Amino acid sequence: MIGKKMDRRFPVQEFQPSRFRPFFGTETDRLSATFLTGGACNSNYLVETSKGQKFVCRIHKRGNPHTEKRITQNLKDVVPVPSYLWEAEDLSVMEFIEGEHFTPSKQLVREAGRIIGRLKKKSFERSGEIKPSGDVVGFEGWESYQKGLLSLLHSELVVKHLSEETIAKLKEILDQHCSMLESFDLCRNLVHGDFRPDNILVKGDRIVGVIDWEFSHSGCSYMDIGNLLRHIPEKWDEHLAVGLTEEEFDLPEDWRFRASFIDLTSHLEFLTSKRDKVFKLTCVSRIHKLIKLNTDQGSGGQLRSLRSLRATL
């Protein structure tokens, strides 16, 4: 669970044992802590007591620990998630799940598809931010995907990284697929929001934990698909699709494009963030791949892909 160093959104917060005294009690002054480097927002520490017990202590800069606890409690019988043992306003203590970070294999990618399919079956009355009470409120400043994406494309920080030609092509894609964007707006399923290898723990050929739920919300499951696809080679796509369909996820001909299209929101938002230059160049590269995928889709590439999937099934 100790991952590689990441380009962070927020500075690392120092572990102060006294802040966790309500949970550890007399053990507080005998704790040993190791920083877990996989997170981009919150600061996570592997903490061990003098008796050898291991926990994950989390200092939250994004997300709400009470909301995360509520969501994961409701998923216990559906998806392998850590138990939240104690939480405060910006702190939490979770069980430590022993495992390695996800690397793609036929079985693991297929199981990741099943997990996304199971999350999709958890639905809400509307899309938006999930509150600790379980209520969902609309995202502030995000009226729709169409308007939200156009707003990002007009951002000075985005214009700084994308050429006029690229922005023009993206606007054409938005116009071309406005009905698809409208369908995204209607989705109200549970979305992890950061479904990438660093947040998926495995043992052998089993997924034993899905962690870091601070980006979870009610929305469109294609976001989780798109997030995972950007981190694994294309040769694994069909195995992911098999896992999705095993959980009754209805995949249309253009499923991969839909996932990449909704992932555009993340890439554009990253360009407005304080992430480093190398990371932003990667986002620009992925945006160009989306443009190419849209062209390939028009040439029948998605149809051939789905035919290959059906042959696998």
Secondary structure per residue as TSV (DSSP state, phi and psi in degrees):
chain	resnum	aa	ss	phi	psi
A	1	M	-	360.0	-8.1
A	2	I	-	-85.5	106.1
A	3	G	-	-96.5	-176.6
A	4	K	-	-74.0	159.7
A	5	K	-	-66.1	137.1
A	6	M	-	-115.7	155.5
A	7	D	-	-75.4	111.4
A	8	R	-	-92.5	154.6
A	9	R	S	-86.4	-31.9
A	10	F	S	-128.1	148.9
A	11	P	-	-60.7	151.6
A	12	V	-	-66.3	133.5
A	13	Q	-	-94.0	133.3
A	14	E	-	-67.9	140.3
A	15	F	-	-78.1	120.7
A	16	Q	-	-117.4	103.7
A	17	P	G	-52.5	-35.8
A	18	S	G	-60.2	-28.8
A	19	R	G	-68.8	-21.9
A	20	F	G	-103.1	11.9
A	21	R	H	-58.2	-36.2
A	22	P	H	-57.3	-26.3
A	23	F	H	-92.0	-46.2
A	24	F	H	-87.1	-19.4
A	25	G	G	57.6	-128.6
A	26	T	G	-67.2	-13.7
A	27	E	G	-79.4	-12.8
A	28	T	G	-52.2	-43.6
A	29	D	G	-80.8	-0.4
A	30	R	G	-117.7	17.9
A	31	L	-	-81.4	146.5
A	32	S	E	-117.3	137.1
A	33	A	E	-128.3	137.8
A	34	T	E	-124.8	126.8
A	35	F	E	-69.0	132.9
A	36	L	E	-96.9	118.7
A	37	T	T	-88.4	1.1
A	38	G	T	-75.2	-23.5
A	39	G	-	-79.9	152.7
A	40	A	S	-105.9	-17.8
A	41	C	S	-119.2	-59.3
A	42	N	S	-89.3	162.3
A	43	S	E	-104.8	118.9
A	44	N	E	-114.4	137.9
A	45	Y	E	-129.5	135.5
A	46	L	E	-82.9	116.3
A	47	V	E	-115.7	131.6
A	48	E	E	-120.4	135.1
A	49	T	-	-84.8	172.3
A	50	S	T	-66.1	-16.6
A	51	K	T	-94.3	4.1
A	52	G	-	87.1	5.7
A	53	Q	-	-76.5	138.6
A	54	K	E	-114.1	137.9
A	55	F	E	-140.0	162.9
A	56	V	E	-108.4	120.2
A	57	C	E	-102.7	130.7
A	58	R	E	-122.5	128.9
A	59	I	E	-107.2	114.3
A	60	H	-	-88.6	127.1
A	61	K	S	-111.5	-17.6
A	62	R	S	-139.4	145.6
A	63	G	S	86.3	170.7
A	64	N	-	-123.6	120.2
A	65	P	H	-60.1	-31.4
A	66	H	H	-68.9	-39.2
A	67	T	H	-66.2	-44.9
A	68	E	H	-60.1	-41.2
A	69	K	H	-62.8	-43.5
A	70	R	H	-61.5	-45.3
A	71	I	H	-64.1	-48.5
A	72	T	H	-67.9	-34.1
A	73	Q	H	-60.2	-38.5
A	74	N	T	-76.0	-8.5
A	75	L	T	-106.4	-0.2
A	76	K	T	-52.0	-38.3
A	77	D	T	-94.0	6.1
A	78	V	T	-117.4	-44.9
A	79	V	S	-135.8	140.2
A	80	P	-	-70.1	113.9
A	81	V	-	-134.1	157.0
A	82	P	-	-75.1	151.9
A	83	S	-	-87.8	133.7
A	84	Y	E	-86.2	118.7
A	85	L	E	-95.5	-24.5
A	86	W	E	-162.7	142.6
A	87	E	E	-147.0	149.6
A	88	A	-	-127.2	-162.7
A	89	E	S	-59.9	-44.7
A	90	D	S	-134.6	24.4
A	91	L	E	-134.6	153.9
A	92	S	E	-155.1	155.6
A	93	V	E	-123.8	127.7
A	94	M	E	-123.1	160.2
A	95	E	E	-65.7	147.9
A	96	F	-	-89.8	125.3
A	97	I	-	-101.9	118.2
A	98	E	-	-75.6	124.5
A	99	G	-	178.2	170.5
A	100	E	E	-104.4	158.0
A	101	H	E	-69.7	148.0
A	102	F	-	-58.5	129.4
A	103	T	-	-126.7	139.3
A	104	P	-	-67.0	137.5
A	105	S	-	-147.3	165.4
A	106	K	H	-54.9	-46.6
A	107	Q	H	-70.6	-43.2
A	108	L	H	-70.5	-39.4
A	109	V	H	-65.9	-39.9
A	110	R	H	-62.2	-42.5
A	111	E	H	-67.1	-35.1
A	112	A	H	-61.5	-39.2
A	113	G	H	-62.5	-40.4
A	114	R	H	-62.6	-40.6
A	115	I	H	-63.8	-44.5
A	116	I	H	-60.8	-40.2
A	117	G	H	-63.0	-37.6
A	118	R	H	-69.6	-39.7
A	119	L	H	-62.5	-36.0
A	120	K	H	-60.7	-28.0
A	121	K	T	-75.5	-11.3
A	122	K	-	-90.1	111.0
A	123	S	B	-120.6	163.4
A	124	F	-	-128.3	173.4
A	125	E	S	-73.5	-24.5
A	126	R	S	-153.4	170.0
A	127	S	S	-90.1	155.5
A	128	G	B	141.7	-161.8
A	129	E	E	-81.1	134.8
A	130	I	E	-90.9	125.9
A	131	K	-	-92.0	162.1
A	132	P	T	-55.2	-28.4
A	133	S	T	-73.8	-15.1
A	134	G	S	98.9	-11.2
A	135	D	-	-70.0	154.7
A	136	V	E	-119.6	130.2
A	137	V	E	-120.0	149.5
A	138	G	-	-62.5	151.2
A	139	F	-	-69.5	129.9
A	140	E	T	-66.2	129.3
A	141	G	T	75.6	14.3
A	142	W	-	-131.9	83.0
A	143	E	S	-72.1	-38.1
A	144	S	-	-161.5	164.0
A	145	Y	H	-62.5	-41.7
A	146	Q	H	-59.6	-51.4
A	147	K	H	-70.5	-36.4
A	148	G	H	-64.8	-44.4
A	149	L	H	-66.6	-41.2
A	150	L	H	-62.7	-38.7
A	151	S	H	-62.2	-42.9
A	152	L	H	-64.9	-37.8
A	153	L	H	-67.2	-20.4
A	154	H	T	-93.9	-3.0
A	155	S	-	-68.0	136.9
A	156	E	H	-59.3	-35.2
A	157	L	H	-69.4	-32.4
A	158	V	H	-74.7	-45.1
A	159	V	H	-58.4	-30.1
A	160	K	T	-63.7	-28.8
A	161	H	T	-105.9	-15.6
A	162	L	S	-117.2	141.8
A	163	S	-	-72.9	162.0
A	164	E	H	-59.4	-38.6
A	165	E	H	-63.0	-43.2
A	166	T	H	-64.1	-44.6
A	167	I	H	-63.0	-40.3
A	168	A	H	-62.3	-42.6
A	169	K	H	-64.9	-38.6
A	170	L	H	-65.4	-39.7
A	171	K	H	-64.4	-36.5
A	172	E	H	-63.0	-40.8
A	173	I	H	-64.7	-39.8
A	174	L	H	-61.2	-43.5
A	175	D	H	-65.9	-42.1
A	176	Q	H	-63.8	-34.3
A	177	H	T	-118.0	36.6
A	178	C	H	-62.0	-34.9
A	179	S	H	-67.6	-33.4
A	180	M	H	-66.2	-42.3
A	181	L	H	-61.7	-39.0
A	182	E	H	-63.9	-35.7
A	183	S	H	-68.2	-33.5
A	184	F	H	-62.8	-39.6
A	185	D	H	-62.1	-28.1
A	186	L	H	-83.6	-12.0
A	187	C	-	-70.5	145.3
A	188	R	-	-147.4	44.8
A	189	N	E	-98.3	161.9
A	190	L	E	-71.4	125.5
A	191	V	E	-120.0	131.1
A	192	H	-	-66.0	-44.6
A	193	G	S	90.7	-12.7
A	194	D	-	-149.1	48.4
A	195	F	-	-82.1	80.9
A	196	R	S	-129.2	166.8
A	197	P	G	-53.3	-37.1
A	198	D	G	-64.8	-19.8
A	199	N	G	-104.4	11.8
A	200	I	E	-124.4	117.5
A	201	L	E	-101.9	139.5
A	202	V	E	-132.0	155.5
A	203	K	E	-132.6	114.6
A	204	G	T	62.6	-123.2
A	205	D	T	-104.2	24.3
A	206	R	E	-122.2	141.8
A	207	I	E	-86.3	121.1
A	208	V	E	-108.7	-8.3
A	209	G	E	-166.4	135.8
A	210	V	E	-114.5	118.6
A	211	I	-	-118.2	176.1
A	212	D	-	58.6	79.8
A	213	W	-	-100.6	20.8
A	214	E	T	-68.0	-20.1
A	215	F	T	-97.6	4.1
A	216	S	-	-64.8	146.2
A	217	H	E	-164.1	176.7
A	218	S	E	-94.5	120.1
A	219	G	E	-172.6	-137.5
A	220	C	-	-108.7	127.5
A	221	S	T	-65.0	-19.4
A	222	Y	H	-62.3	-20.4
A	223	M	H	-64.8	-42.7
A	224	D	H	-66.9	-37.4
A	225	I	H	-64.0	-47.6
A	226	G	H	-62.9	-38.6
A	227	N	H	-62.0	-45.0
A	228	L	H	-69.0	-41.1
A	229	L	H	-60.3	-32.2
A	230	R	T	-72.7	-11.8
A	231	H	T	-108.7	-2.4
A	232	I	S	-129.5	150.8
A	233	P	-	-61.7	152.0
A	234	E	G	-61.7	-23.4
A	235	K	G	-62.5	-15.9
A	236	W	G	-93.6	-4.4
A	237	D	H	-54.7	-44.1
A	238	E	H	-66.4	-34.4
A	239	H	H	-68.5	-37.0
A	240	L	H	-62.3	-43.7
A	241	A	H	-62.1	-38.6
A	242	V	H	-61.5	-45.7
A	243	G	H	-62.0	-40.4
A	244	L	H	-61.8	-47.1
A	245	T	H	-68.1	-27.0
A	246	E	H	-66.1	-22.7
A	247	E	T	-102.1	22.5
A	248	E	T	65.9	29.3
A	249	F	-	-78.7	117.8
A	250	D	-	-79.1	104.3
A	251	L	-	-93.2	118.0
A	252	P	-	-78.1	175.6
A	253	E	T	-56.2	-37.2
A	254	D	T	-101.7	32.8
A	255	W	H	-58.3	-39.6
A	256	R	H	-69.7	-38.1
A	257	F	H	-63.9	-42.9
A	258	R	H	-57.1	-43.1
A	259	A	H	-64.9	-42.8
A	260	S	H	-69.5	-33.8
A	261	F	H	-66.6	-47.1
A	262	I	H	-69.2	-25.7
A	263	D	H	-70.0	-15.9
A	264	L	H	-57.2	-33.2
A	265	T	H	-58.9	-40.8
A	266	S	H	-67.8	-45.2
A	267	H	H	-61.8	-42.8
A	268	L	H	-67.4	-40.2
A	269	E	H	-64.4	-38.3
A	270	F	H	-60.2	-35.2
A	271	L	H	-67.4	-19.8
A	272	T	T	-93.6	-2.9
A	273	S	S	-91.1	-175.2
A	274	K	S	-98.0	16.5
A	275	R	-	-61.9	161.3
A	276	D	-	-75.7	169.2
A	277	K	H	-62.7	-41.4
A	278	V	H	-61.3	-44.1
A	279	F	H	-62.2	-41.7
A	280	K	H	-67.6	-34.6
A	281	L	H	-63.6	-35.8
A	282	T	H	-63.4	-41.2
A	283	C	H	-61.3	-43.5
A	284	V	H	-61.0	-41.9
A	285	S	H	-61.2	-40.9
A	286	R	H	-68.7	-33.3
A	287	I	H	-64.6	-40.8
A	288	H	H	-65.0	-34.8
A	289	K	H	-66.3	-35.7
A	290	L	H	-62.6	-43.8
A	291	I	H	-60.1	-42.8
A	292	K	H	-66.0	-40.4
A	293	L	H	-62.7	-37.0
A	294	N	H	-63.5	-39.6
A	295	T	H	-66.3	-44.9
A	296	D	H	-62.8	-37.2
A	297	Q	H	-60.6	-40.5
A	298	G	H	-65.8	-19.7
A	299	S	T	-94.7	5.2
A	300	G	T	93.2	10.2
A	301	G	H	-63.0	-38.4
A	302	Q	H	-67.5	-36.1
A	303	L	H	-63.3	-43.5
A	304	R	H	-63.4	-37.9
A	305	S	H	-62.6	-42.7
A	306	L	H	-70.3	-35.5
A	307	R	H	-60.6	-40.0
A	308	S	H	-64.1	-40.2
A	309	L	H	-61.1	-46.1
A	310	R	H	-63.7	-32.8
A	311	A	H	-65.1	-37.2
A	312	T	H	-65.4	-41.6
A	313	L	-	-69.8	360.0
